[in-house]
Amino acid sequence: MDTLTPIAILVLAAAVLGSTVTPSRNKPLERRLARLEEKVDLLMAHVGVEQPQDPRMAQLDELLAEGKQIQAIKVYREITGAGLAEAKEAVDRRMR
């Protein structure tokens, strides 16, 4: 449990940074948040903790198999909270 404490602190810091965003400070904070997310991912991998996959990702894969890319992008955005461009890129990567 002691190894999860730093992860929890980084996640909390990322949440605080994400909630205090103003338009003029958006880009630098987005970059900082991305770096924090990378660090959390590295810590989780080091500790051996896997992030559980959302069961709706199977629905996303089914939509892609049916050729329904727009609906898949909508589902991806619902699952992750990603913006339109980021969701489209992620769905395109998932299609490959």
Buried (B, 14 or more C-beta within 10 A) or exposed (E): EEEEEEBEEBBEBBEEBBEEBEEEEEEEBEEBBEEBEEBBEEBBEEEEEEEEEBEEBEBBBEBBEEEBBEBBBBBBBBBBEBEEEBBBBBBEEEEE
